[in-house]
Amino acid sequence: MIKRLMHNYKKSLESILDWKGIISTFNFRLLTIILLTSLVTHHSVAQKSYHEQYLKLDSIYKNFGVSGACVVFNQSKNMYYYSDTLKIQTLQTPNNSFHLYAGLIGLESGIIKNYENPNGDDTLTHERLIKALKSPDPVFFSVNARRIKKEKLQNWLNLLNYGNRDISGGLQKCWENNSLKISTKQQFDLLKKLYYYNLPFSFENIRLVKSTFHLTKLVNKNVYSFKVTGVQNGKQHAWYIGYVEFLNNTYMFVQSLESNQLSSTTFEALNGEVMYQILHSIGVLGDEACGML
């Protein structure tokens, strides 16, 4: 492609000057270097229209006896905050965080309906989905996945580019410390699309799922969160997914945590506290939010 561009460039220049002899080998090489430098510079500027900052979170994680990874996005500044680069790319079990997208697939497929069945059978409804997302209901999502069927679920995961898209562990359990994996960065990318309604689902279905995020009202801001705790390879594992909305800005965030030192009860309580400390360290939340997440 570069050769073709340079060939066209030389021909155009020769046509304009009409003096082929003027463009010596030396001059053409010099012009080539100048043009390539310009192209590379323009490409770099065009490709990176956002800012990045890496956070030193080791002390926070160490104080709580956990290991973790985190991505935070400042909407107004188009700024990403990352923890350890390798850890945010490491594939992990989604556990019940997968329920957000399984619910959307069920809604879009017509499996989860917006009415109760008068026959009183096990129809999956909007009301039951809301309850299942707010208080994890593994039976609901197992039935949902089974009714979606394997081929269609695989197609949806391919379309969403969901993690490693591996459902070989079975329709009813592949997301629970099993074959299906997703990284912290991939989880964040999906959250961002969910927030902006930029997923292949209807506006109404996305709005319904977003409405199940827990709301914490603070001064001049609201925190919306979806928390998950489970197990990964014998260790306690958690996700904290959400966003903070100000009047004129939004911060989105995804955190993953792991520990083999803490009880499940203690670990679950620390999930929100660690997220608070990270958001506090970059000025998103103040002291009034301590203990609120």
QUIHU-V39019 format. One record per residue. RES is the residue in one small letter. PHI is phi in radians with two decimals (999 if undefined). BURIAL is # if it has 24 or more other C-alpha atoms within 12 Angstrom, else .. Layout:
BEGIN
res=RES phi=PHI burial=BURIAL
res=RES phi=PHI burial=BURIAL
END
This chain:
BEGIN
res=m phi=999 burial=.
res=i phi=-1.12 burial=.
res=k phi=-1.06 burial=.
res=r phi=-1.14 burial=.
res=l phi=-1.09 burial=.
res=m phi=-1.19 burial=.
res=h phi=-1.08 burial=.
res=n phi=-1.11 burial=.
res=y phi=-1.10 burial=.
res=k phi=-1.13 burial=#
res=k phi=-1.07 burial=.
res=s phi=-1.11 burial=.
res=l phi=-1.17 burial=.
res=e phi=-1.12 burial=.
res=s phi=-1.14 burial=.
res=i phi=-1.20 burial=.
res=l phi=-1.43 burial=.
res=d phi=1.03 burial=.
res=w phi=-2.25 burial=.
res=k phi=-1.11 burial=.
res=g phi=-1.20 burial=.
res=i phi=-1.19 burial=.
res=i phi=-1.46 burial=.
res=s phi=-1.24 burial=.
res=t phi=-1.01 burial=.
res=f phi=-1.13 burial=.
res=n phi=-1.12 burial=.
res=f phi=-1.16 burial=.
res=r phi=-1.12 burial=.
res=l phi=-1.11 burial=.
res=l phi=-1.13 burial=.
res=t phi=-1.08 burial=.
res=i phi=-1.06 burial=.
res=i phi=-1.10 burial=.
res=l phi=-1.17 burial=.
res=l phi=-1.10 burial=.
res=t phi=-1.06 burial=.
res=s phi=-1.13 burial=.
res=l phi=-1.14 burial=.
res=v phi=-1.12 burial=.
res=t phi=-1.09 burial=.
res=h phi=-1.11 burial=.
res=h phi=-1.09 burial=.
res=s phi=-1.11 burial=.
res=v phi=-1.14 burial=.
res=a phi=-1.18 burial=.
res=q phi=-1.32 burial=.
res=k phi=-1.95 burial=.
res=s phi=-1.73 burial=.
res=y phi=-2.27 burial=.
res=h phi=-2.03 burial=.
res=e phi=-2.29 burial=.
res=q phi=-2.51 burial=.
res=y phi=-1.68 burial=.
res=l phi=-1.73 burial=.
res=k phi=-1.65 burial=.
res=l phi=-1.90 burial=#
res=d phi=-0.97 burial=.
res=s phi=-1.17 burial=.
res=i phi=-1.12 burial=#
res=y phi=-1.08 burial=#
res=k phi=-1.11 burial=.
res=n phi=-1.08 burial=.
res=f phi=-1.69 burial=#
res=g phi=1.26 burial=.
res=v phi=-2.30 burial=#
res=s phi=-2.07 burial=#
res=g phi=-2.89 burial=#
res=a phi=-2.55 burial=#
res=c phi=-2.64 burial=#
res=v phi=-2.26 burial=#
res=v phi=-2.22 burial=#
res=f phi=-2.22 burial=#
res=n phi=-1.67 burial=#
res=q phi=-1.10 burial=#
res=s phi=-1.16 burial=.
res=k phi=-1.69 burial=.
res=n phi=0.91 burial=.
res=m phi=-1.97 burial=#
res=y phi=-1.79 burial=#
res=y phi=-1.93 burial=#
res=y phi=-2.09 burial=#
res=s phi=-1.57 burial=#
res=d phi=-0.85 burial=#
res=t phi=-1.04 burial=.
res=l phi=-1.22 burial=.
res=k phi=-1.18 burial=#
res=i phi=-1.25 burial=#
res=q phi=-1.73 burial=#
res=t phi=-1.29 burial=.
res=l phi=-1.26 burial=#
res=q phi=-2.42 burial=#
res=t phi=-1.24 burial=#
res=p phi=-1.31 burial=#
res=n phi=0.81 burial=#
res=n phi=-1.30 burial=#
res=s phi=-1.13 burial=#
res=f phi=-1.13 burial=#
res=h phi=-1.03 burial=#
res=l phi=-1.00 burial=#
res=y phi=-1.54 burial=#
res=a phi=-1.11 burial=#
res=g phi=-1.11 burial=#
res=l phi=-1.11 burial=#
res=i phi=-1.13 burial=#
res=g phi=-1.10 burial=#
res=l phi=-1.13 burial=#
res=e phi=-1.17 burial=#
res=s phi=-1.47 burial=#
res=g phi=1.42 burial=.
res=i phi=-1.37 burial=#
res=i phi=-1.69 burial=#
res=k phi=-1.82 burial=#
res=n phi=-1.69 burial=.
res=y phi=-2.64 burial=.
res=e phi=-1.52 burial=.
res=n phi=-1.34 burial=.
res=p phi=-1.11 burial=.
res=n phi=-1.40 burial=.
res=g phi=1.28 burial=.
res=d phi=-1.49 burial=.
res=d phi=-1.56 burial=.
res=t phi=-1.07 burial=#
res=l phi=-1.52 burial=#
res=t phi=-2.12 burial=#
res=h phi=-0.99 burial=#
res=e phi=-1.08 burial=.
res=r phi=-1.20 burial=#
res=l phi=-1.11 burial=#
res=i phi=-1.02 burial=#
res=k phi=-1.13 burial=.
res=a phi=-1.21 burial=#
res=l phi=-1.39 burial=#
res=k phi=-1.36 burial=#
res=s phi=-2.28 burial=.
res=p phi=-0.74 burial=#
res=d phi=-2.23 burial=.
res=p phi=-1.07 burial=#
res=v phi=-1.13 burial=.
res=f phi=-0.98 burial=#
res=f phi=-1.35 burial=#
res=s phi=-1.18 burial=#
res=v phi=-1.12 burial=#
res=n phi=-1.01 burial=#
res=a phi=-1.12 burial=#
res=r phi=-1.10 burial=.
res=r phi=-1.38 burial=#
res=i phi=-1.15 burial=#
res=k phi=1.41 burial=.
res=k phi=-1.05 burial=.
res=e phi=-1.08 burial=.
res=k phi=-1.22 burial=.
res=l phi=-1.10 burial=#
res=q phi=-1.06 burial=#
res=n phi=-1.09 burial=.
res=w phi=-1.14 burial=#
res=l phi=-1.16 burial=#
res=n phi=-1.13 burial=.
res=l phi=-1.12 burial=.
res=l phi=-1.38 burial=#
res=n phi=0.95 burial=#
res=y phi=-1.42 burial=#
res=g phi=0.90 burial=#
res=n phi=-1.52 burial=#
res=r phi=1.06 burial=#
res=d phi=-1.70 burial=#
res=i phi=-1.92 burial=#
res=s phi=-1.16 burial=.
res=g phi=-1.31 burial=.
res=g phi=1.94 burial=.
res=l phi=-1.06 burial=#
res=q phi=-1.70 burial=#
res=k phi=-2.66 burial=#
res=c phi=-1.09 burial=#
res=w phi=-1.62 burial=#
res=e phi=-1.81 burial=#
res=n phi=0.86 burial=#
res=n phi=-2.37 burial=#
res=s phi=-1.28 burial=#
res=l phi=-1.34 burial=#
res=k phi=-2.32 burial=#
res=i phi=-2.65 burial=#
res=s phi=-1.57 burial=#
res=t phi=-1.08 burial=#
res=k phi=-1.15 burial=#
res=q phi=-1.14 burial=#
res=q phi=-1.08 burial=#
res=f phi=-1.14 burial=#
res=d phi=-1.01 burial=#
res=l phi=-1.21 burial=#
res=l phi=-1.05 burial=#
res=k phi=-1.07 burial=#
res=k phi=-1.17 burial=.
res=l phi=-1.09 burial=#
res=y phi=-1.06 burial=#
res=y phi=-1.55 burial=.
res=y phi=1.02 burial=.
res=n phi=-1.89 burial=.
res=l phi=-2.17 burial=#
res=p phi=-1.34 burial=#
res=f phi=-2.31 burial=#
res=s phi=-1.18 burial=.
res=f phi=-1.00 burial=.
res=e phi=-1.13 burial=.
res=n phi=-1.21 burial=#
res=i phi=-1.14 burial=#
res=r phi=-1.08 burial=#
res=l phi=-1.10 burial=#
res=v phi=-1.17 burial=#
res=k phi=-1.11 burial=#
res=s phi=-1.18 burial=#
res=t phi=-1.52 burial=#
res=f phi=-1.14 burial=#
res=h phi=-1.23 burial=#
res=l phi=-1.77 burial=.
res=t phi=-2.06 burial=#
res=k phi=-1.56 burial=.
res=l phi=-2.17 burial=.
res=v phi=-1.14 burial=.
res=n phi=1.13 burial=.
res=k phi=-2.82 burial=.
res=n phi=-2.19 burial=#
res=v phi=-1.89 burial=#
res=y phi=-1.97 burial=#
res=s phi=-2.44 burial=#
res=f phi=-2.32 burial=#
res=k phi=-1.90 burial=#
res=v phi=-2.39 burial=#
res=t phi=-2.24 burial=#
res=g phi=-2.92 burial=#
res=v phi=-2.28 burial=#
res=q phi=-2.41 burial=#
res=n phi=0.89 burial=.
res=g phi=1.42 burial=.
res=k phi=-1.94 burial=.
res=q phi=-1.17 burial=#
res=h phi=-2.42 burial=#
res=a phi=-2.55 burial=#
res=w phi=-2.11 burial=#
res=y phi=-2.27 burial=#
res=i phi=-2.13 burial=#
res=g phi=3.04 burial=#
res=y phi=-2.77 burial=#
res=v phi=-1.98 burial=#
res=e phi=-1.82 burial=#
res=f phi=-1.74 burial=.
res=l phi=-1.09 burial=.
res=n phi=-2.20 burial=.
res=n phi=-2.85 burial=.
res=t phi=-2.43 burial=#
res=y phi=-1.95 burial=#
res=m phi=-1.86 burial=#
res=f phi=-2.67 burial=#
res=v phi=-2.42 burial=#
res=q phi=-2.23 burial=#
res=s phi=-2.16 burial=#
res=l phi=-2.29 burial=#
res=e phi=-2.61 burial=#
res=s phi=-2.77 burial=#
res=n phi=-2.04 burial=.
res=q phi=-1.91 burial=.
res=l phi=-1.94 burial=.
res=s phi=-1.24 burial=.
res=s phi=-1.08 burial=.
res=t phi=-1.16 burial=.
res=t phi=-1.13 burial=.
res=f phi=-1.10 burial=#
res=e phi=-1.06 burial=#
res=a phi=-1.18 burial=#
res=l phi=-1.30 burial=#
res=n phi=-0.94 burial=#
res=g phi=-1.24 burial=#
res=e phi=-1.16 burial=#
res=v phi=-1.13 burial=#
res=m phi=-1.10 burial=#
res=y phi=-1.04 burial=#
res=q phi=-1.05 burial=#
res=i phi=-1.19 burial=#
res=l phi=-1.16 burial=#
res=h phi=-1.17 burial=#
res=s phi=-1.17 burial=.
res=i phi=-1.90 burial=#
res=g phi=1.42 burial=.
res=v phi=-1.37 burial=#
res=l phi=-2.08 burial=#
res=g phi=-1.71 burial=.
res=d phi=-1.10 burial=.
res=e phi=-1.18 burial=.
res=a phi=-1.57 burial=#
res=c phi=-1.04 burial=.
res=g phi=1.42 burial=.
res=m phi=-1.63 burial=#
res=l phi=-1.66 burial=#
END
